[in-house]
Amino acid sequence: MTYPENYRYTKEHEWIALEGDVGTIGITDFAQRELGDIILVDLPKAGAHLDEHQTMGTVESVKAVSEIYSPITGDVIEVNDSLASAPEKVNQDPHGAAWFVKVKVSNPAAADALMTADQYADYIQQKAGS
């Protein structure tokens, strides 16, 4: 799997794509493969405040329930409501149509501390090898 070059990634397998001070957040292809068939996505509501590294929702699969962590601090301005009725989109298109939320980011430069696509791919390889 190749990961979009213009995204930034966390060790918890979330991604963020920044456009100015708006960040779109989702989980990576690696995360959805680890989870298996996703049956429920629980996301914050528009207007919710997210703090970096804090829980922002959950993803439930046939195997487990996993928390989703915000990669950045900001306020939710849009939620991908289509995932409520079609959570399987996360398995089908985790880096595209299955984005979770859009956030008005407090400090866009904070994303620079996250992993690049190459760093994330290396991280996954190291994790798989251990």
C-alpha positions, 0 to 999 in steps of 0.5 A: 500500500502506498500512502498519500504523500500530502498526508501526515500520520500518527503512530496510532494510524490516523492521518490528517490532510491539511488545506490551510487551517482545515484538516481532514482526519481519517484512519489509514489503510493499515488500520482498517486492515488490522481491524477487519470488517468495520461495522460501526463508526462513532464520531464527534459532532460538528462543533466539538473541540478536539485536543491532540492525542485525545480520543475523538471517537471509536471504530468497531469491527467484527474483531474489536472496538478501537479508539480514534485519536485526534492527530491535532487540536481544533474544532470539528466543522464537518462530519462524514455522516455517510459512515453512519449508514455505510461504515464499510466505506472505511474498508473500501477507501480509508484515504478518500471517501471514508474520511471521518471529520474536518477540523478547523485547526488551532495550529496548522504547523503542529502537523509538521511533527507528525510522520510523512508518508515515507516515515509512516511506511517505515514505521509499519514495516518496523512494527511488522518486523517486531 
